[in-house]
């Protein structure tokens, strides 16, 4: 796992994985650690820290973000304070 910190936008999340857009190119087959911030009205924010493997990565057109699909192999909830 290489050391890269980047932000992105989650498009879809399920018990098996995640689809997100990132400004950084991430290659298929890479193991990644990612965090998803979960917020709901009147509830304390929580982050979901995950470990997974990139199953698909598709570069966008010029200036467009990269679309990345990754598994969700392990996770833990982290309270945001």
mmCIF file of the N, C-alpha and C atoms, coordinates in Angstrom:
data_MODEL
# 
_entry.id   MODEL 
# 
loop_
_atom_site.group_PDB 
_atom_site.id 
_atom_site.type_symbol 
_atom_site.label_atom_id 
_atom_site.label_alt_id 
_atom_site.label_comp_id 
_atom_site.label_asym_id 
_atom_site.label_entity_id 
_atom_site.label_seq_id 
_atom_site.pdbx_PDB_ins_code 
_atom_site.Cartn_x 
_atom_site.Cartn_y 
_atom_site.Cartn_z 
_atom_site.occupancy 
_atom_site.B_iso_or_equiv 
_atom_site.pdbx_formal_charge 
_atom_site.auth_seq_id 
_atom_site.auth_comp_id 
_atom_site.auth_asym_id 
_atom_site.auth_atom_id 
_atom_site.pdbx_PDB_model_num 
ATOM 1   N N  . UNK A 1 1  ? 0.856   -1.169 0.000   1.00 0.00 ? 1  UNK A N  1 
ATOM 2   C CA . UNK A 1 1  ? 0.000   0.000  0.000   1.00 0.00 ? 1  UNK A CA 1 
ATOM 3   C C  . UNK A 1 1  ? 0.900   1.229  0.000   1.00 0.00 ? 1  UNK A C  1 
ATOM 4   N N  . UNK A 1 2  ? 0.743   2.072  -1.001  1.00 0.00 ? 2  UNK A N  1 
ATOM 5   C CA . UNK A 1 2  ? 1.563   3.285  -1.078  1.00 0.00 ? 2  UNK A CA 1 
ATOM 6   C C  . UNK A 1 2  ? 0.947   4.393  -0.238  1.00 0.00 ? 2  UNK A C  1 
ATOM 7   N N  . UNK A 1 3  ? 1.747   5.330  0.168   1.00 0.00 ? 3  UNK A N  1 
ATOM 8   C CA . UNK A 1 3  ? 1.258   6.425  0.993   1.00 0.00 ? 3  UNK A CA 1 
ATOM 9   C C  . UNK A 1 3  ? 0.753   7.572  0.143   1.00 0.00 ? 3  UNK A C  1 
ATOM 10  N N  . UNK A 1 4  ? -0.545  7.696  0.016   1.00 0.00 ? 4  UNK A N  1 
ATOM 11  C CA . UNK A 1 4  ? -1.161  8.752  -0.763  1.00 0.00 ? 4  UNK A CA 1 
ATOM 12  C C  . UNK A 1 4  ? -2.390  9.223  -0.015  1.00 0.00 ? 4  UNK A C  1 
ATOM 13  N N  . UNK A 1 5  ? -2.496  10.504 0.179   1.00 0.00 ? 5  UNK A N  1 
ATOM 14  C CA . UNK A 1 5  ? -3.692  11.056 0.816   1.00 0.00 ? 5  UNK A CA 1 
ATOM 15  C C  . UNK A 1 5  ? -4.421  11.891 -0.225  1.00 0.00 ? 5  UNK A C  1 
ATOM 16  N N  . UNK A 1 6  ? -5.675  11.589 -0.432  1.00 0.00 ? 6  UNK A N  1 
ATOM 17  C CA . UNK A 1 6  ? -6.477  12.314 -1.406  1.00 0.00 ? 6  UNK A CA 1 
ATOM 18  C C  . UNK A 1 6  ? -7.917  12.325 -0.941  1.00 0.00 ? 6  UNK A C  1 
ATOM 19  N N  . UNK A 1 7  ? -8.669  13.265 -1.433  1.00 0.00 ? 7  UNK A N  1 
ATOM 20  C CA . UNK A 1 7  ? -10.097 13.285 -1.105  1.00 0.00 ? 7  UNK A CA 1 
ATOM 21  C C  . UNK A 1 7  ? -10.880 12.941 -2.359  1.00 0.00 ? 7  UNK A C  1 
ATOM 22  N N  . UNK A 1 8  ? -12.102 12.514 -2.152  1.00 0.00 ? 8  UNK A N  1 
ATOM 23  C CA . UNK A 1 8  ? -12.947 12.136 -3.272  1.00 0.00 ? 8  UNK A CA 1 
ATOM 24  C C  . UNK A 1 8  ? -14.403 12.255 -2.883  1.00 0.00 ? 8  UNK A C  1 
ATOM 25  N N  . UNK A 1 9  ? -15.268 11.821 -3.777  1.00 0.00 ? 9  UNK A N  1 
ATOM 26  C CA . UNK A 1 9  ? -16.700 11.878 -3.537  1.00 0.00 ? 9  UNK A CA 1 
ATOM 27  C C  . UNK A 1 9  ? -17.278 10.476 -3.678  1.00 0.00 ? 9  UNK A C  1 
ATOM 28  N N  . UNK A 1 10 ? -17.902 9.993  -2.617  1.00 0.00 ? 10 UNK A N  1 
ATOM 29  C CA . UNK A 1 10 ? -18.519 8.667  -2.641  1.00 0.00 ? 10 UNK A CA 1 
ATOM 30  C C  . UNK A 1 10 ? -19.792 8.723  -3.477  1.00 0.00 ? 10 UNK A C  1 
ATOM 31  N N  . UNK A 1 11 ? -19.936 7.768  -4.389  1.00 0.00 ? 11 UNK A N  1 
ATOM 32  C CA . UNK A 1 11 ? -21.119 7.704  -5.237  1.00 0.00 ? 11 UNK A CA 1 
ATOM 33  C C  . UNK A 1 11 ? -22.057 6.580  -4.824  1.00 0.00 ? 11 UNK A C  1 
ATOM 34  N N  . UNK A 1 12 ? -21.493 5.473  -4.321  1.00 0.00 ? 12 UNK A N  1 
ATOM 35  C CA . UNK A 1 12 ? -22.299 4.313  -3.961  1.00 0.00 ? 12 UNK A CA 1 
ATOM 36  C C  . UNK A 1 12 ? -21.550 3.535  -2.892  1.00 0.00 ? 12 UNK A C  1 
ATOM 37  N N  . UNK A 1 13 ? -22.272 3.061  -1.892  1.00 0.00 ? 13 UNK A N  1 
ATOM 38  C CA . UNK A 1 13 ? -21.677 2.299  -0.801  1.00 0.00 ? 13 UNK A CA 1 
ATOM 39  C C  . UNK A 1 13 ? -22.581 1.127  -0.490  1.00 0.00 ? 13 UNK A C  1 
ATOM 40  N N  . UNK A 1 14 ? -21.993 -0.067 -0.374  1.00 0.00 ? 14 UNK A N  1 
ATOM 41  C CA . UNK A 1 14 ? -22.753 -1.257 -0.004  1.00 0.00 ? 14 UNK A CA 1 
ATOM 42  C C  . UNK A 1 14 ? -21.919 -2.079 0.966   1.00 0.00 ? 14 UNK A C  1 
ATOM 43  N N  . UNK A 1 15 ? -22.458 -3.194 1.417   1.00 0.00 ? 15 UNK A N  1 
ATOM 44  C CA . UNK A 1 15 ? -21.715 -4.046 2.348   1.00 0.00 ? 15 UNK A CA 1 
ATOM 45  C C  . UNK A 1 15 ? -20.500 -4.688 1.687   1.00 0.00 ? 15 UNK A C  1 
ATOM 46  N N  . UNK A 1 16 ? -20.481 -4.724 0.358   1.00 0.00 ? 16 UNK A N  1 
ATOM 47  C CA . UNK A 1 16 ? -19.370 -5.361 -0.351  1.00 0.00 ? 16 UNK A CA 1 
ATOM 48  C C  . UNK A 1 16 ? -18.323 -4.417 -0.892  1.00 0.00 ? 16 UNK A C  1 
ATOM 49  N N  . UNK A 1 17 ? -18.644 -3.117 -0.967  1.00 0.00 ? 17 UNK A N  1 
ATOM 50  C CA . UNK A 1 17 ? -17.663 -2.209 -1.526  1.00 0.00 ? 17 UNK A CA 1 
ATOM 51  C C  . UNK A 1 17 ? -18.169 -0.797 -1.697  1.00 0.00 ? 17 UNK A C  1 
ATOM 52  N N  . UNK A 1 18 ? -17.365 -0.020 -2.415  1.00 0.00 ? 18 UNK A N  1 
ATOM 53  C CA . UNK A 1 18 ? -17.641 1.400  -2.593  1.00 0.00 ? 18 UNK A CA 1 
ATOM 54  C C  . UNK A 1 18 ? -17.263 1.822  -4.005  1.00 0.00 ? 18 UNK A C  1 
ATOM 55  N N  . UNK A 1 19 ? -17.990 2.794  -4.531  1.00 0.00 ? 19 UNK A N  1 
ATOM 56  C CA . UNK A 1 19 ? -17.655 3.433  -5.798  1.00 0.00 ? 19 UNK A CA 1 
ATOM 57  C C  . UNK A 1 19 ? -17.460 4.908  -5.480  1.00 0.00 ? 19 UNK A C  1 
ATOM 58  N N  . UNK A 1 20 ? -16.319 5.458  -5.891  1.00 0.00 ? 20 UNK A N  1 
ATOM 59  C CA . UNK A 1 20 ? -16.063 6.870  -5.609  1.00 0.00 ? 20 UNK A CA 1 
ATOM 60  C C  . UNK A 1 20 ? -15.285 7.513  -6.745  1.00 0.00 ? 20 UNK A C  1 
ATOM 61  N N  . UNK A 1 21 ? -15.289 8.837  -6.767  1.00 0.00 ? 21 UNK A N  1 
ATOM 62  C CA . UNK A 1 21 ? -14.513 9.614  -7.716  1.00 0.00 ? 21 UNK A CA 1 
ATOM 63  C C  . UNK A 1 21 ? -13.357 10.252 -6.970  1.00 0.00 ? 21 UNK A C  1 
ATOM 64  N N  . UNK A 1 22 ? -12.176 10.245 -7.589  1.00 0.00 ? 22 UNK A N  1 
ATOM 65  C CA . UNK A 1 22 ? -10.988 10.810 -6.969  1.00 0.00 ? 22 UNK A CA 1 
ATOM 66  C C  . UNK A 1 22 ? -10.182 11.590 -7.999  1.00 0.00 ? 22 UNK A C  1 
ATOM 67  N N  . UNK A 1 23 ? -9.534  12.655 -7.541  1.00 0.00 ? 23 UNK A N  1 
ATOM 68  C CA . UNK A 1 23 ? -8.656  13.412 -8.427  1.00 0.00 ? 23 UNK A CA 1 
ATOM 69  C C  . UNK A 1 23 ? -7.333  12.683 -8.637  1.00 0.00 ? 23 UNK A C  1 
ATOM 70  N N  . UNK A 1 24 ? -7.056  11.656 -7.823  1.00 0.00 ? 24 UNK A N  1 
ATOM 71  C CA . UNK A 1 24 ? -5.829  10.871 -7.944  1.00 0.00 ? 24 UNK A CA 1 
ATOM 72  C C  . UNK A 1 24 ? -6.114  9.567  -8.680  1.00 0.00 ? 24 UNK A C  1 
ATOM 73  N N  . UNK A 1 25 ? -5.193  9.164  -9.546  1.00 0.00 ? 25 UNK A N  1 
ATOM 74  C CA . UNK A 1 25 ? -5.304  7.893  -10.256 1.00 0.00 ? 25 UNK A CA 1 
ATOM 75  C C  . UNK A 1 25 ? -4.901  6.770  -9.301  1.00 0.00 ? 25 UNK A C  1 
ATOM 76  N N  . UNK A 1 26 ? -5.756  5.782  -9.145  1.00 0.00 ? 26 UNK A N  1 
ATOM 77  C CA . UNK A 1 26 ? -5.482  4.633  -8.290  1.00 0.00 ? 26 UNK A CA 1 
ATOM 78  C C  . UNK A 1 26 ? -5.610  3.391  -9.157  1.00 0.00 ? 26 UNK A C  1 
ATOM 79  N N  . UNK A 1 27 ? -4.595  2.557  -9.184  1.00 0.00 ? 27 UNK A N  1 
ATOM 80  C CA . UNK A 1 27 ? -4.566  1.403  -10.072 1.00 0.00 ? 27 UNK A CA 1 
ATOM 81  C C  . UNK A 1 27 ? -5.350  0.223  -9.509  1.00 0.00 ? 27 UNK A C  1 
ATOM 82  N N  . UNK A 1 28 ? -5.997  -0.531 -10.390 1.00 0.00 ? 28 UNK A N  1 
ATOM 83  C CA . UNK A 1 28 ? -6.692  -1.758 -10.000 1.00 0.00 ? 28 UNK A CA 1 
ATOM 84  C C  . UNK A 1 28 ? -5.685  -2.721 -9.373  1.00 0.00 ? 28 UNK A C  1 
ATOM 85  N N  . UNK A 1 29 ? -6.113  -3.410 -8.330  1.00 0.00 ? 29 UNK A N  1 
ATOM 86  C CA . UNK A 1 29 ? -5.247  -4.353 -7.623  1.00 0.00 ? 29 UNK A CA 1 
ATOM 87  C C  . UNK A 1 29 ? -4.587  -3.769 -6.386  1.00 0.00 ? 29 UNK A C  1 
ATOM 88  N N  . UNK A 1 30 ? -4.563  -2.437 -6.266  1.00 0.00 ? 30 UNK A N  1 
ATOM 89  C CA . UNK A 1 30 ? -3.944  -1.798 -5.096  1.00 0.00 ? 30 UNK A CA 1 
ATOM 90  C C  . UNK A 1 30 ? -4.807  -1.982 -3.850  1.00 0.00 ? 30 UNK A C  1 
ATOM 91  N N  . UNK A 1 31 ? -4.173  -2.203 -2.728  1.00 0.00 ? 31 UNK A N  1 
ATOM 92  C CA . UNK A 1 31 ? -4.856  -2.215 -1.434  1.00 0.00 ? 31 UNK A CA 1 
ATOM 93  C C  . UNK A 1 31 ? -4.923  -0.775 -0.952  1.00 0.00 ? 31 UNK A C  1 
ATOM 94  N N  . UNK A 1 32 ? -6.114  -0.354 -0.519  1.00 0.00 ? 32 UNK A N  1 
ATOM 95  C CA . UNK A 1 32 ? -6.272  1.032  -0.073  1.00 0.00 ? 32 UNK A CA 1 
ATOM 96  C C  . UNK A 1 32 ? -6.982  1.083  1.281   1.00 0.00 ? 32 UNK A C  1 
ATOM 97  N N  . UNK A 1 33 ? -6.691  2.136  2.008   1.00 0.00 ? 33 UNK A N  1 
ATOM 98  C CA . UNK A 1 33 ? -7.422  2.467  3.222   1.00 0.00 ? 33 UNK A CA 1 
ATOM 99  C C  . UNK A 1 33 ? -8.178  3.746  2.909   1.00 0.00 ? 33 UNK A C  1 
ATOM 100 N N  . UNK A 1 34 ? -9.475  3.740  3.168   1.00 0.00 ? 34 UNK A N  1 
ATOM 101 C CA . UNK A 1 34 ? -10.281 4.919  2.880   1.00 0.00 ? 34 UNK A CA 1 
ATOM 102 C C  . UNK A 1 34 ? -11.247 5.183  4.019   1.00 0.00 ? 34 UNK A C  1 
ATOM 103 N N  . UNK A 1 35 ? -11.629 6.439  4.161   1.00 0.00 ? 35 UNK A N  1 
ATOM 104 C CA . UNK A 1 35 ? -12.535 6.861  5.223   1.00 0.00 ? 35 UNK A CA 1 
ATOM 105 C C  . UNK A 1 35 ? -13.741 7.547  4.601   1.00 0.00 ? 35 UNK A C  1 
ATOM 106 N N  . UNK A 1 36 ? -14.912 7.161  5.054   1.00 0.00 ? 36 UNK A N  1 
ATOM 107 C CA . UNK A 1 36 ? -16.152 7.766  4.585   1.00 0.00 ? 36 UNK A CA 1 
ATOM 108 C C  . UNK A 1 36 ? -16.800 8.463  5.775   1.00 0.00 ? 36 UNK A C  1 
ATOM 109 N N  . UNK A 1 37 ? -17.064 9.752  5.625   1.00 0.00 ? 37 UNK A N  1 
ATOM 110 C CA . UNK A 1 37 ? -17.710 10.521 6.689   1.00 0.00 ? 37 UNK A CA 1 
ATOM 111 C C  . UNK A 1 37 ? -19.221 10.389 6.548   1.00 0.00 ? 37 UNK A C  1 
ATOM 112 N N  . UNK A 1 38 ? -19.877 9.965  7.625   1.00 0.00 ? 38 UNK A N  1 
ATOM 113 C CA . UNK A 1 38 ? -21.326 9.784  7.644   1.00 0.00 ? 38 UNK A CA 1 
ATOM 114 C C  . UNK A 1 38 ? -21.937 10.849 8.536   1.00 0.00 ? 38 UNK A C  1 
ATOM 115 N N  . UNK A 1 39 ? -22.861 11.615 7.991   1.00 0.00 ? 39 UNK A N  1 
ATOM 116 C CA . UNK A 1 39 ? -23.508 12.680 8.764   1.00 0.00 ? 39 UNK A CA 1 
ATOM 117 C C  . UNK A 1 39 ? -25.010 12.627 8.541   1.00 0.00 ? 39 UNK A C  1 
ATOM 118 N N  . UNK A 1 40 ? -25.760 12.793 9.619   1.00 0.00 ? 40 UNK A N  1 
ATOM 119 C CA . UNK A 1 40 ? -27.217 12.878 9.544   1.00 0.00 ? 40 UNK A CA 1 
ATOM 120 C C  . UNK A 1 40 ? -27.657 13.977 10.491  1.00 0.00 ? 40 UNK A C  1 
ATOM 121 N N  . UNK A 1 41 ? -28.764 14.602 10.131  1.00 0.00 ? 41 UNK A N  1 
ATOM 122 C CA . UNK A 1 41 ? -29.282 15.679 10.973  1.00 0.00 ? 41 UNK A CA 1 
ATOM 123 C C  . UNK A 1 41 ? -29.525 15.194 12.395  1.00 0.00 ? 41 UNK A C  1 
ATOM 124 N N  . UNK A 1 42 ? -29.166 16.002 13.359  1.00 0.00 ? 42 UNK A N  1 
ATOM 125 C CA . UNK A 1 42 ? -29.399 15.770 14.782  1.00 0.00 ? 42 UNK A CA 1 
ATOM 126 C C  . UNK A 1 42 ? -28.693 14.538 15.332  1.00 0.00 ? 42 UNK A C  1 
ATOM 127 N N  . UNK A 1 43 ? -27.754 13.975 14.611  1.00 0.00 ? 43 UNK A N  1 
ATOM 128 C CA . UNK A 1 43 ? -26.972 12.850 15.113  1.00 0.00 ? 43 UNK A CA 1 
ATOM 129 C C  . UNK A 1 43 ? -25.496 13.218 15.065  1.00 0.00 ? 43 UNK A C  1 
ATOM 130 N N  . UNK A 1 44 ? -24.739 12.639 15.976  1.00 0.00 ? 44 UNK A N  1 
ATOM 131 C CA . UNK A 1 44 ? -23.307 12.876 16.027  1.00 0.00 ? 44 UNK A CA 1 
ATOM 132 C C  . UNK A 1 44 ? -22.634 12.298 14.775  1.00 0.00 ? 44 UNK A C  1 
ATOM 133 N N  . UNK A 1 45 ? -21.745 13.064 14.112  1.00 0.00 ? 45 UNK A N  1 
ATOM 134 C CA . UNK A 1 45 ? -21.064 12.548 12.919  1.00 0.00 ? 45 UNK A CA 1 
ATOM 135 C C  . UNK A 1 45 ? -20.201 11.325 13.251  1.00 0.00 ? 45 UNK A C  1 
ATOM 136 N N  . UNK A 1 46 ? -20.111 10.411 12.310  1.00 0.00 ? 46 UNK A N  1 
ATOM 137 C CA . UNK A 1 46 ? -19.315 9.187  12.465  1.00 0.00 ? 46 UNK A CA 1 
ATOM 138 C C  . UNK A 1 46 ? -18.539 8.973  11.176  1.00 0.00 ? 46 UNK A C  1 
ATOM 139 N N  . UNK A 1 47 ? -17.316 8.467  11.288  1.00 0.00 ? 47 UNK A N  1 
ATOM 140 C CA . UNK A 1 47 ? -16.529 8.092  10.116  1.00 0.00 ? 47 UNK A CA 1 
ATOM 141 C C  . UNK A 1 47 ? -16.437 6.579  10.048  1.00 0.00 ? 47 UNK A C  1 
ATOM 142 N N  . UNK A 1 48 ? -16.396 6.077  8.842   1.00 0.00 ? 48 UNK A N  1 
ATOM 143 C CA . UNK A 1 48 ? -16.235 4.656  8.593   1.00 0.00 ? 48 UNK A CA 1 
ATOM 144 C C  . UNK A 1 48 ? -14.856 4.481  7.974   1.00 0.00 ? 48 UNK A C  1 
ATOM 145 N N  . UNK A 1 49 ? -13.914 3.901  8.728   1.00 0.00 ? 49 UNK A N  1 
ATOM 146 C CA . UNK A 1 49 ? -12.556 3.680  8.246   1.00 0.00 ? 49 UNK A CA 1 
ATOM 147 C C  . UNK A 1 49 ? -12.500 2.275  7.657   1.00 0.00 ? 49 UNK A C  1 
ATOM 148 N N  . UNK A 1 50 ? -12.107 2.160  6.386   1.00 0.00 ? 50 UNK A N  1 
ATOM 149 C CA . UNK A 1 50 ? -12.193 0.892  5.661   1.00 0.00 ? 50 UNK A CA 1 
ATOM 150 C C  . UNK A 1 50 ? -10.859 0.488  5.048   1.00 0.00 ? 50 UNK A C  1 
ATOM 151 N N  . UNK A 1 51 ? -10.718 -0.806 4.829   1.00 0.00 ? 51 UNK A N  1 
ATOM 152 C CA . UNK A 1 51 ? -9.590  -1.378 4.111   1.00 0.00 ? 51 UNK A CA 1 
ATOM 153 C C  . UNK A 1 51 ? -10.171 -2.205 2.982   1.00 0.00 ? 51 UNK A C  1 
ATOM 154 N N  . UNK A 1 52 ? -9.661  -2.026 1.780   1.00 0.00 ? 52 UNK A N  1 
ATOM 155 C CA . UNK A 1 52 ? -10.176 -2.765 0.643   1.00 0.00 ? 52 UNK A CA 1 
ATOM 156 C C  . UNK A 1 52 ? -9.164  -2.846 -0.474  1.00 0.00 ? 52 UNK A C  1 
ATOM 157 N N  . UNK A 1 53 ? -9.593  -3.442 -1.569  1.00 0.00 ? 53 UNK A N  1 
ATOM 158 C CA . UNK A 1 53 ? -8.744  -3.604 -2.745  1.00 0.00 ? 53 UNK A CA 1 
ATOM 159 C C  . UNK A 1 53 ? -9.473  -3.000 -3.940  1.00 0.00 ? 53 UNK A C  1 
ATOM 160 N N  . UNK A 1 54 ? -8.746  -2.246 -4.747  1.00 0.00 ? 54 UNK A N  1 
ATOM 161 C CA . UNK A 1 54 ? -9.325  -1.617 -5.928  1.00 0.00 ? 54 UNK A CA 1 
ATOM 162 C C  . UNK A 1 54 ? -9.621  -2.696 -6.966  1.00 0.00 ? 54 UNK A C  1 
ATOM 163 N N  . UNK A 1 55 ? -10.883 -2.778 -7.388  1.00 0.00 ? 55 UNK A N  1 
ATOM 164 C CA . UNK A 1 55 ? -11.282 -3.767 -8.384  1.00 0.00 ? 55 UNK A CA 1 
ATOM 165 C C  . UNK A 1 55 ? -11.372 -3.166 -9.777  1.00 0.00 ? 55 UNK A C  1 
ATOM 166 N N  . UNK A 1 56 ? -11.602 -1.857 -9.837  1.00 0.00 ? 56 UNK A N  1 
ATOM 167 C CA . UNK A 1 56 ? -11.723 -1.182 -11.134 1.00 0.00 ? 56 UNK A CA 1 
ATOM 168 C C  . UNK A 1 56 ? -11.339 0.273  -10.972 1.00 0.00 ? 56 UNK A C  1 
ATOM 169 N N  . UNK A 1 57 ? -10.627 0.785  -11.966 1.00 0.00 ? 57 UNK A N  1 
ATOM 170 C CA . UNK A 1 57 ? -10.233 2.188  -11.961 1.00 0.00 ? 57 UNK A CA 1 
ATOM 171 C C  . UNK A 1 57 ? -10.294 2.697  -13.393 1.00 0.00 ? 57 UNK A C  1 
ATOM 172 N N  . UNK A 1 58 ? -11.062 3.756  -13.600 1.00 0.00 ? 58 UNK A N  1 
ATOM 173 C CA . UNK A 1 58 ? -11.237 4.289  -14.944 1.00 0.00 ? 58 UNK A CA 1 
ATOM 174 C C  . UNK A 1 58 ? -10.966 5.786  -14.926 1.00 0.00 ? 58 UNK A C  1 
ATOM 175 N N  . UNK A 1 59 ? -9.942  6.193  -15.665 1.00 0.00 ? 59 UNK A N  1 
ATOM 176 C CA . UNK A 1 59 ? -9.594  7.606  -15.725 1.00 0.00 ? 59 UNK A CA 1 
ATOM 177 C C  . UNK A 1 59 ? -10.679 8.374  -16.461 1.00 0.00 ? 59 UNK A C  1 
ATOM 178 N N  . UNK A 1 60 ? -10.960 9.563  -15.978 1.00 0.00 ? 60 UNK A N  1 
ATOM 179 C CA . UNK A 1 60 ? -11.953 10.416 -16.618 1.00 0.00 ? 60 UNK A CA 1 
ATOM 180 C C  . UNK A 1 60 ? -11.348 11.164 -17.791 1.00 0.00 ? 60 UNK A C  1 
ATOM 181 N N  . UNK A 1 61 ? -12.201 11.859 -18.524 1.00 0.00 ? 61 UNK A N  1 
ATOM 182 C CA . UNK A 1 61 ? -11.724 12.723 -19.599 1.00 0.00 ? 61 UNK A CA 1 
ATOM 183 C C  . UNK A 1 61 ? -10.883 13.836 -18.989 1.00 0.00 ? 61 UNK A C  1 
ATOM 184 N N  . UNK A 1 62 ? -10.230 14.615 -19.825 1.00 0.00 ? 62 UNK A N  1 
ATOM 185 C CA . UNK A 1 62 ? -9.369  15.708 -19.355 1.00 0.00 ? 62 UNK A CA 1 
ATOM 186 C C  . UNK A 1 62 ? -10.106 16.568 -18.332 1.00 0.00 ? 62 UNK A C  1 
ATOM 187 N N  . UNK A 1 63 ? -9.520  16.686 -17.156 1.00 0.00 ? 63 UNK A N  1 
ATOM 188 C CA . UNK A 1 63 ? -10.107 17.506 -16.103 1.00 0.00 ? 63 UNK A CA 1 
ATOM 189 C C  . UNK A 1 63 ? -11.172 16.800 -15.275 1.00 0.00 ? 63 UNK A C  1 
ATOM 190 N N  . UNK A 1 64 ? -11.560 15.598 -15.664 1.00 0.00 ? 64 UNK A N  1 
ATOM 191 C CA . UNK A 1 64 ? -12.578 14.840 -14.935 1.00 0.00 ? 64 UNK A CA 1 
ATOM 192 C C  . UNK A 1 64 ? -11.901 13.897 -13.930 1.00 0.00 ? 64 UNK A C  1 
ATOM 193 N N  . UNK A 1 65 ? -12.558 13.608 -12.801 1.00 0.00 ? 65 UNK A N  1 
ATOM 194 C CA . UNK A 1 65 ? -11.960 12.708 -11.811 1.00 0.00 ? 65 UNK A CA 1 
ATOM 195 C C  . UNK A 1 65 ? -11.961 11.249 -12.275 1.00 0.00 ? 65 UNK A C  1 
ATOM 196 N N  . UNK A 1 66 ? -11.156 10.466 -11.613 1.00 0.00 ? 66 UNK A N  1 
ATOM 197 C CA . UNK A 1 66 ? -11.039 9.031  -11.864 1.00 0.00 ? 66 UNK A CA 1 
ATOM 198 C C  . UNK A 1 66 ? -12.156 8.307  -11.100 1.00 0.00 ? 66 UNK A C  1 
ATOM 199 N N  . UNK A 1 67 ? -12.825 7.349  -11.744 1.00 0.00 ? 67 UNK A N  1 
ATOM 200 C CA . UNK A 1 67 ? -13.855 6.549  -11.090 1.00 0.00 ? 67 UNK A CA 1 
ATOM 201 C C  . UNK A 1 67 ? -13.202 5.278  -10.550 1.00 0.00 ? 67 UNK A C  1 
ATOM 202 N N  . UNK A 1 68 ? -13.389 5.013  -9.267  1.00 0.00 ? 68 UNK A N  1 
ATOM 203 C CA . UNK A 1 68 ? -12.725 3.892  -8.611  1.00 0.00 ? 68 UNK A CA 1 
ATOM 204 C C  . UNK A 1 68 ? -13.751 3.022  -7.886  1.00 0.00 ? 68 UNK A C  1 
ATOM 205 N N  . UNK A 1 69 ? -13.664 1.707  -8.088  1.00 0.00 ? 69 UNK A N  1 
ATOM 206 C CA . UNK A 1 69 ? -14.485 0.752  -7.356  1.00 0.00 ? 69 UNK A CA 1 
ATOM 207 C C  . UNK A 1 69 ? -13.539 -0.069 -6.484  1.00 0.00 ? 69 UNK A C  1 
ATOM 208 N N  . UNK A 1 70 ? -13.899 -0.258 -5.219  1.00 0.00 ? 70 UNK A N  1 
ATOM 209 C CA . UNK A 1 70 ? -13.041 -1.003 -4.296  1.00 0.00 ? 70 UNK A CA 1 
ATOM 210 C C  . UNK A 1 70 ? -13.891 -1.875 -3.380  1.00 0.00 ? 70 UNK A C  1 
ATOM 211 N N  . UNK A 1 71 ? -13.307 -2.980 -2.945  1.00 0.00 ? 71 UNK A N  1 
ATOM 212 C CA . UNK A 1 71 ? -13.982 -3.855 -1.999  1.00 0.00 ? 71 UNK A CA 1 
ATOM 213 C C  . UNK A 1 71 ? -13.960 -3.232 -0.615  1.00 0.00 ? 71 UNK A C  1 
ATOM 214 N N  . UNK A 1 72 ? -14.793 -3.755 0.261   1.00 0.00 ? 72 UNK A N  1 
ATOM 215 C CA . UNK A 1 72 ? -14.813 -3.349 1.659   1.00 0.00 ? 72 UNK A CA 1 
ATOM 216 C C  . UNK A 1 72 ? -14.509 -4.621 2.456   1.00 0.00 ? 72 UNK A C  1 
ATOM 217 N N  . UNK A 1 73 ? -13.228 -4.841 2.753   1.00 0.00 ? 73 UNK A N  1 
ATOM 218 C CA . UNK A 1 73 ? -12.796 -6.072 3.414   1.00 0.00 ? 73 UNK A CA 1 
ATOM 219 C C  . UNK A 1 73 ? -12.850 -5.982 4.926   1.00 0.00 ? 73 UNK A C  1 
ATOM 220 N N  . UNK A 1 74 ? -12.478 -4.827 5.449   1.00 0.00 ? 74 UNK A N  1 
ATOM 221 C CA . UNK A 1 74 ? -12.519 -4.593 6.897   1.00 0.00 ? 74 UNK A CA 1 
ATOM 222 C C  . UNK A 1 74 ? -12.951 -3.165 7.139   1.00 0.00 ? 74 UNK A C  1 
ATOM 223 N N  . UNK A 1 75 ? -13.623 -2.924 8.258   1.00 0.00 ? 75 UNK A N  1 
ATOM 224 C CA . UNK A 1 75 ? -14.039 -1.561 8.581   1.00 0.00 ? 75 UNK A CA 1 
ATOM 225 C C  . UNK A 1 75 ? -14.179 -1.405 10.086  1.00 0.00 ? 75 UNK A C  1 
ATOM 226 N N  . UNK A 1 76 ? -14.155 -0.151 10.507  1.00 0.00 ? 76 UNK A N  1 
ATOM 227 C CA . UNK A 1 76 ? -14.429 0.212  11.892  1.00 0.00 ? 76 UNK A CA 1 
ATOM 228 C C  . UNK A 1 76 ? -15.072 1.584  11.917  1.00 0.00 ? 76 UNK A C  1 
ATOM 229 N N  . UNK A 1 77 ? -15.979 1.776  12.847  1.00 0.00 ? 77 UNK A N  1 
ATOM 230 C CA . UNK A 1 77 ? -16.603 3.083  13.031  1.00 0.00 ? 77 UNK A CA 1 
ATOM 231 C C  . UNK A 1 77 ? -15.743 3.919  13.952  1.00 0.00 ? 77 UNK A C  1 
ATOM 232 N N  . UNK A 1 78 ? -15.565 5.184  13.591  1.00 0.00 ? 78 UNK A N  1 
ATOM 233 C CA . UNK A 1 78 ? -14.758 6.104  14.381  1.00 0.00 ? 78 UNK A CA 1 
ATOM 234 C C  . UNK A 1 78 ? -15.607 7.334  14.685  1.00 0.00 ? 78 UNK A C  1 
ATOM 235 N N  . UNK A 1 79 ? -15.811 7.618  15.965  1.00 0.00 ? 79 UNK A N  1 
ATOM 236 C CA . UNK A 1 79 ? -16.588 8.801  16.361  1.00 0.00 ? 79 UNK A CA 1 
ATOM 237 C C  . UNK A 1 79 ? -15.790 10.058 16.072  1.00 0.00 ? 79 UNK A C  1 
ATOM 238 N N  . UNK A 1 80 ? -16.458 11.030 15.487  1.00 0.00 ? 80 UNK A N  1 
ATOM 239 C CA . UNK A 1 80 ? -15.836 12.318 15.184  1.00 0.00 ? 80 UNK A CA 1 
ATOM 240 C C  . UNK A 1 80 ? -16.169 13.271 16.316  1.00 0.00 ? 80 UNK A C  1 
ATOM 241 N N  . UNK A 1 81 ? -15.172 13.892 16.896  1.00 0.00 ? 81 UNK A N  1 
ATOM 242 C CA . UNK A 1 81 ? -15.410 14.812 18.014  1.00 0.00 ? 81 UNK A CA 1 
ATOM 243 C C  . UNK A 1 81 ? -14.779 16.122 17.732  1.00 0.00 ? 81 UNK A C  1 
# 
